[in-house]
């Protein structure tokens, strides 16, 4: 909750939500406050985050208040951009709330992005996918997510199977909308699981995973026209275009004289037949 004059901004990526709030260096007249309720007594870790830039304050002051008192913590907002930074750990004797106030009394721009409070040693939130592998072999493991500047750069996937487990760290600010292969893993038959944790420096996206046998053949669509007589024929294909389509979809045309392949681009050319060229056909059946 802002007090005084704060300006929303999206100039530097890595913020939580739709924007962050900015105040220039001031005297303390402007402040930004958060209040987080806690359900029971215990020790709680309080974190803050901001977007860093050379014009930021090096002495931004957060005051953390709770039933046991208050403490002011000074941070450098020119560093540690877009990641959760620990302000401190505080013990509460009963359920209540923890308040955090950021002041503009500083030597540069002050950034109010987000705070979070979580129990000390709390188990992370996770998402998991489990598949049943029919046989022991080598598999390629893929994951996908939607990218955005507020995503985690260190999202952690743990792949567990009969042969063991391994953790893979990915940057979800990039690579969105496509299945990203982490590599190959040898697994025995049985259940295999991929687990994604929220222990990261930004929003973590759990969309989908898949396991593909390394020796798997690609899925195909086949058309077999009946050619009534020998001659030269133009071969066309059509598709619906979208930004998520392949830019290197490969069609192979097979006929009496042999075969050839060509790459179409389903991201473009929607709704019209696209000609790859001409081919000489004997009478009979050909396959595209």
Secondary structure in CASP SS format (residue, H / E / C, confidence):
PFRMAT SS
TARGET T0000
AUTHOR 0000-0000-0000
METHOD secondary structure of the structure
MODEL  1
X C 1.00
X E 1.00
X E 1.00
X C 1.00
X C 1.00
X C 1.00
X E 1.00
X E 1.00
X E 1.00
X C 1.00
X C 1.00
X C 1.00
X C 1.00
X C 1.00
X C 1.00
X C 1.00
X C 1.00
X C 1.00
X C 1.00
X E 1.00
X E 1.00
X E 1.00
X E 1.00
X C 1.00
X C 1.00
X C 1.00
X C 1.00
X C 1.00
X C 1.00
X C 1.00
X E 1.00
X E 1.00
X E 1.00
X E 1.00
X E 1.00
X E 1.00
X E 1.00
X E 1.00
X C 1.00
X C 1.00
X C 1.00
X E 1.00
X E 1.00
X E 1.00
X E 1.00
X E 1.00
X E 1.00
X E 1.00
X E 1.00
X C 1.00
X C 1.00
X C 1.00
X C 1.00
X C 1.00
X C 1.00
X E 1.00
X C 1.00
X C 1.00
X C 1.00
X E 1.00
X E 1.00
X E 1.00
X E 1.00
X E 1.00
X E 1.00
X E 1.00
X C 1.00
X C 1.00
X E 1.00
X E 1.00
X E 1.00
X E 1.00
X E 1.00
X E 1.00
X E 1.00
X C 1.00
X C 1.00
X C 1.00
X C 1.00
X C 1.00
X C 1.00
X C 1.00
X C 1.00
X C 1.00
X E 1.00
X E 1.00
X E 1.00
X E 1.00
X E 1.00
X E 1.00
X E 1.00
X E 1.00
X C 1.00
X C 1.00
X C 1.00
X E 1.00
X E 1.00
X E 1.00
X E 1.00
X E 1.00
X E 1.00
X E 1.00
X E 1.00
X C 1.00
X C 1.00
X C 1.00
X C 1.00
X C 1.00
X E 1.00
X E 1.00
X E 1.00
X E 1.00
X C 1.00
X E 1.00
X E 1.00
X E 1.00
X E 1.00
X E 1.00
X E 1.00
X C 1.00
X C 1.00
X C 1.00
X C 1.00
X C 1.00
X C 1.00
X E 1.00
X E 1.00
X E 1.00
X E 1.00
X E 1.00
X E 1.00
X E 1.00
X E 1.00
X C 1.00
X C 1.00
X C 1.00
X E 1.00
X E 1.00
X E 1.00
X E 1.00
X E 1.00
X E 1.00
X E 1.00
X E 1.00
X C 1.00
X C 1.00
X C 1.00
X C 1.00
X C 1.00
X C 1.00
X E 1.00
X C 1.00
X C 1.00
X C 1.00
X E 1.00
X E 1.00
X E 1.00
X E 1.00
X E 1.00
X E 1.00
X E 1.00
X C 1.00
X C 1.00
X E 1.00
X E 1.00
X E 1.00
X E 1.00
X E 1.00
X E 1.00
X E 1.00
X C 1.00
X C 1.00
X C 1.00
X C 1.00
X C 1.00
X C 1.00
X C 1.00
X C 1.00
X C 1.00
X E 1.00
X E 1.00
X E 1.00
X E 1.00
X E 1.00
X E 1.00
X E 1.00
X E 1.00
X C 1.00
X C 1.00
X E 1.00
X E 1.00
X E 1.00
X E 1.00
X E 1.00
X E 1.00
X E 1.00
X E 1.00
X C 1.00
X C 1.00
X C 1.00
X C 1.00
X C 1.00
X E 1.00
X C 1.00
X C 1.00
X C 1.00
X C 1.00
X E 1.00
X E 1.00
X E 1.00
X E 1.00
X E 1.00
X E 1.00
X C 1.00
X C 1.00
X C 1.00
X C 1.00
X C 1.00
X C 1.00
X C 1.00
X C 1.00
X C 1.00
X C 1.00
X C 1.00
X C 1.00
X E 1.00
X E 1.00
X C 1.00
X C 1.00
X C 1.00
X E 1.00
X E 1.00
X E 1.00
X E 1.00
X E 1.00
X E 1.00
X E 1.00
X C 1.00
X C 1.00
X C 1.00
X C 1.00
X C 1.00
X C 1.00
X C 1.00
X C 1.00
X C 1.00
X C 1.00
X C 1.00
X E 1.00
X E 1.00
X E 1.00
X E 1.00
X E 1.00
X E 1.00
X E 1.00
X C 1.00
X C 1.00
X E 1.00
X E 1.00
X E 1.00
X E 1.00
X E 1.00
X E 1.00
X E 1.00
X C 1.00
X C 1.00
X C 1.00
X C 1.00
X C 1.00
X C 1.00
X C 1.00
X C 1.00
X C 1.00
X E 1.00
X E 1.00
X E 1.00
X E 1.00
X E 1.00
X E 1.00
X E 1.00
X E 1.00
X C 1.00
X C 1.00
X E 1.00
X E 1.00
X C 1.00
X E 1.00
X C 1.00
END
